[in-house]
Amino acid sequence: MLPDKYGKFDGFGGKFVPETLMVALQELEREYKKALKSTKFKQELGELLEVYAGRPTPLYFARNLSKQTGGCRIYLKREDLLHTGAHKINNTLGQVLLAVKMGKSRIIAETGAGQHGVATATAAAMFGLPCDVYMGIEDIGRQALNVFKMKLLGARVIPVYSGSKTLKDATNEAIRDWVTNVRTTHYIIGSVVGPHPYPAMVRDFQTVIGKETKKQILKYEGRLPDYMVACVGGGSNSIGFFHEFFKSKVKFIGVEAGGLGLASGKHGAALCKGKPGILHGSKSYLLQDKNGQVTVAHSISAGLDYPGVGPEHSYYKETGRAQYVAVTDKESLEGFKMLSEIEGIIPALEPSHAIYYAVKKLAPKLKKNKIIAICLSGRGDKDIDIIKGLS
């Protein structure tokens, strides 16, 4: 699925930004389209992903977890094994490479869980570019390890005290910075959100996840999975995972943050409970009040604590190509504990939502020998302090 010439996925997406940013977005789109056709760019990025980031990542048959389901075969796409500990590095390497080709001398980013911030700081350090990362003070407190990593990598972490003090407001501040410094600065958005061409561009940098998964599952099973399950905040790991299978009959399930429960109003389930609106330069499903004001999202996982979602996910919802569900904080902790104790793999809290849903909700409904592939988008070292605090 490609967006139309206006950057819309059947009405979702687009460019709703100040005039100041239009030239920068047009420049980025031109460079991005050139990169898609450039053998040299693809070779450079491919080499970085292989020898620096650690691709391809394994598709691991979770034998012990599969036994828990009574017959389903569960595979984990191990993005947690990448350099920096999550899928975010796939996108930041691609975007910093584009920034260098555009002659930009400074990198900025927003981050919630800190994984995108760490990945951006990592790529910027490797290319010798200064980097500023905006982060809500709430997230700085609960993701102290990643804050320390970003500083070790030479980045400046700029705290955001406004609004919810989380990812939404960090994004607001990053956009303000970009408007002011657009000639010298490239803004690396960490998910498939924001104005065109970001949603499609970030997706394309993340499709390496799904392309590898397809080759690997065909090698191991001789067929495609029946279901693919991934967590959804902004939605980059899930779109990267799903996109290669778009034209297949594989069923997609995106798992949102149910927080304290959908009825409580304290959650991050924009697709389950939101409605279309405009946020951060793009039209998509958003959490809104009766007056159309964006409401505060909640999740135990900082990476899912966002009141919106990417426009392509909104398109998937409207067309029925994907099903979207919600898993609560409590259930995600159960998924975290289950994978840690049964497989010896400590996941991030974000994919713990997907683990719980696949094993506890989906698998019991399926016939034996069905195949479920789960995107394990990140590892859990960043969340250890949260887990310790709940013990």
N, C-alpha and C positions, 0 to 999 in steps of 0.2 A: 504494500500500500504506500503510494507516494502522495504527498500533499499537492494540491493544485498550485497554480502560479501565484496565488495569494497566500500560500503557506497554510491552507486549511484542509483538514481531514473531514470532508463532508460537513462543513460549517464550523468545526472546532479548530482552534488554533488562531492563525493570523498574526498581524502586527499592530498592537495597540500601544504605541510608545510615543514619547515626545519627538518632535521633528528633529531635534538635535541628534537622535540616535539612528535616524533612518539611513544616513550615509554610511555609518558604521555597519549596520545590518546588511546593507546592499553590498558593501565591500566583503564582509564575511561570507555572504551567500555566493558571491563570485568565486572567492578563493576555495570555498568548500566544493563547489561544482567542478572547478578545475582539478581539485584533489581527487574527486571520485573517478576522474578519467586518467589520472596521472599514474603511470606505472612506477615512476621514481618515488612518488609520495607513498604509494602502497608498500613498496619495498622498504622504505625508511621506517614507516610505522610498523610494518610486520617484523622487522628486525628488532626494534625497540620492544615490542610486545613479547618476542621470544627470549631475547638474551638479557633484557633488563627487567621486564615484568614477570616473566616465568610462564608464558603460554607455550603449548596448550595446557589447560588445567585438566585434571583427571575427571572422568565420569565414574563415580564410585558406586558399586553395587553394595547397598547397605543391607547386608545379609541378616544381621541381628534385628534391625528395624523392620525388615520385611517379615520376619517371623512373628512379630507383634501383630501383624495385620491378618494373619491366618491364610495367606496365599498370594497377596499382591507382591510384585517385585518392585522395590523402590530403589531408584538411583539418585545420587546427589551430584550435581554439577559443582565442583569444588572451587568456586571463585575465592573462597577464604584462603586458599593457598597462594594467591598472587602476592607479589611485592606490595606492601602497605596493607595487606590483609583484607582486601575487598575488590569488587569489580570496578570501582571508581577509576582506577589507574588506566583502564582501557580508553576512557574518554579524555582524561587530562593529558595523556601523552599525545593523542591526536590533536587536541585543541592547542596545546603549546607549540606543536610543530607547525600548525596553521598560523599561529601568532607570529612566530619567527619569520615565516614566509611573507607576512604582511608588514614586517618591519616594526612590530610593536615592541616597546622596551620595558613594559611593566605588565604584571599579571595580577588580577584581583579575582576573588571568589567569595561565595557564601558557603556556609556549612552548618549542618544541624548535629548529626552524630559525630562529626569530625572526620569521617573517613574521606569525604570529598576534599576537605581542607588539607588533610595529610597528603592525599594523592596529588593535589594541585601544588602544594609546597614542594613535594618530591620532584615533580616534573620541572617546575620552575628552577629548582636548585640545579638539576642536571643540565639545563640549558643556560644557566647563569643569569637568570632574570629575577629582579626583585618581586616579591609577592606579598600582598596584603589579603588577609582572610577575615571576612566579617562573620561574627558568631554571636548569637544571643547569649546574654549573661546567664540565663537559665541553663542553656546547653553547656556553657563553659564550666559551670559547676558540676554537672553530671558526666561530663566527658573530659575530665582533667588530664587523663593520660594522652589523649589525642591533641589537646592543647599544648602539652609539653613537647610532643613529637613535632608539631608544626614549628615551634620555636627553635627546636634543635636543628631543623632543616633550614633555618634562616628566615622563615616567614614572620611577618608581624600579624598577631591576632588582635583584631579590633573588636572590643566588646560592644554589643548593642543593648541598650537599656529600654528602648521604646516598646510599646505594645505588649505582645505576649512574651517578649524577650527570647524568642525561639527562631526557627528557620524562616518563617514568613517575614519577620522584621529584619533579619540579617540580609535577606534578599532585597528588601526595600532600600537598605543602606548601600548595598553593593551597586544597585542601579543608580542611586544618586551620585556615587563616586564616578561611575562610568560616564554619566552625562557630563560631568565636570571635566573629565580627563580623557575624553573619547579618542583624541588623536594619537595618544601615546600608549593607551591602555587597552588590553584585551580582557574582557570579562568571561571567565570560564564558568558557565552554568553547569551544575552538577547532575541535573536530571533532565528528563524529556519534557521540560516546561519552558515557559518564557516565550518571547516573540520568535517567529520564523526568522532564520532557519534552525534555531536551536533544537526544537523537538525532533526534527528529522535528522539533524546532524549528530546529536548525542545518541540517538537510536542507532544510526549507522556505525558509530564507533563501538557500540555495545553489541552489535549483531554477531560479533566474533563468538559470543557465548553460545548462541543458538546454532551457529554453523558448526562449531566443534561438537556440540551435543548431538547433532544429527549424524555426523560421521561416526561418532563413538557408539551411539545406541544401535546403529545399523551393523556395526562390527560385532557388538556383543550379543544382540538379540535378533538381528536379521530383519527387524521391522521398527517402525516408529513407536513411541510410547502412546498409550491410550490417553493419558492426562499429563499436562505440564502445570506445575504449581509454583508460584513465586509471590513474594510479598510485594505490596504496592504502596509507596508513599507518593513521591513524584512519579516514579514508575520506570526508571531506566534499566534496572536489572531485569525486570519482568518483560519489558518490550524487547530488550536485547535477546532474551531467552526465547520469547514467543515468535518473533518476526519471521525467522527462517521457515517456520511451520505454518505460516498464515494460510496458505492455499491447501494445506492438508486437512485431514479429518480429525487431527489431534485436538482434544478439548483443552481449552485454556482456563485456568482458575487463578484469579488475582486475589490475594488475601490482604485486606486493609486492617488498619489498627482499630479494634473495637473498644480500646481504652477501658473505661469503667462500665461499658455496656452501651449499646446504641440508644436505649431508652433514657440513659443518664444525660445525654448531650455532651458528655466528656469523652470524645473519641476523635479519630482522624479518618473516618470512613466517608470520604467525599463522594465516591461512586455509589455507595450503598444508601446514603442519606442526604446527599447534596443535590443541587440543581445547577443548571448552566449559568455561568457568569464570567466576568473578566477579572483576571488577577495577573499581575506581573507580565503584562503585554500579550496575553493569550486568552482565548475563550475556551473554557473547559468546565467540568463539574467542580463546584465549590461548596464548602460549608457556609451557609448564609443564614442570617436571621430574617424575620418577616419583612424587613425594610430593605433587604438586599445587601446588608453590610456583612463583610466576611467575618465569621466567628472564629474564636480561638480553638485550635485543635488540641487534642490530648493523646499522648501515648507514652507508655513506659520506655519505648524505643525512640530516641531522638530523631532517627532517620525517617520515621513514619509520622512524625509530629508536624504535619503540614496540612493546611485546610483545602488544598487543591490537588490536582492530578494532571498528568500530561494529556494534551488534546487527542492523541492517538488512542489512549485508553478510553477516553470519552466516546470516541468513534466505535471502539470495540463494544462498549456497553450498549450504545444505541442500536447497533446492528445485531447484537446477540452473539458476536464472534467469541467473546469471553464472558465468563461468569465471574461476578465479584462478590466476595463474602467478607465477613469481619470476624476477627479473633480477639478476645479481650486480653488485657494485660495479664490477668491470672492464668489464662490458657497458654499464652506465649511463654510464661515462666515454666509451665509444665513441659512445653515443647523443648525449651532450653535444657531442662534437667534430663528429659528423656534421651535426647541425642548425646548429651555428655556422658551419661551413665551407660547407655546401651551400645553406643558405637565408639566411645572415646574421642568424640569430636565436640569441641566447645564452640557453639555457633554464636553469632551476634543475635541480639534480641529481635532484630528485624526479620531475618529468615526463620527465627524460632516460631513466628506466627504461621509461616507456611508449613513448617514441620508438623506443628500441632494439627493443623487442618487436614493435611494429607493423611496422617496416621490415624487420628482419632475420629475425624468426620467423614472423609472421603473413602478411605480403604474399606471400612466395614460394610459399605453399601455395594461394593464391587464383587464380581465373580473372581475366582482364583485365577492366577496367572495374568491378570491385568498388569500393565506397566505404568508406574507413576514416576515421572522425573521431576525433581525439586531443585530449584536454583538456590544453592547455599551461598548467598551473595556476600557474606562476610564472616569473619571469625569474632569470637566473643571476648578477646582480651580487653577491648575498650569498655565493656559492660560489667567487668568483674566488681568494680566498686558499687555499682547499683545492686548486683546480686548479693554482695556481702552485706549491704545495708538492710536487705530484706530478710537475711538469715537470722 
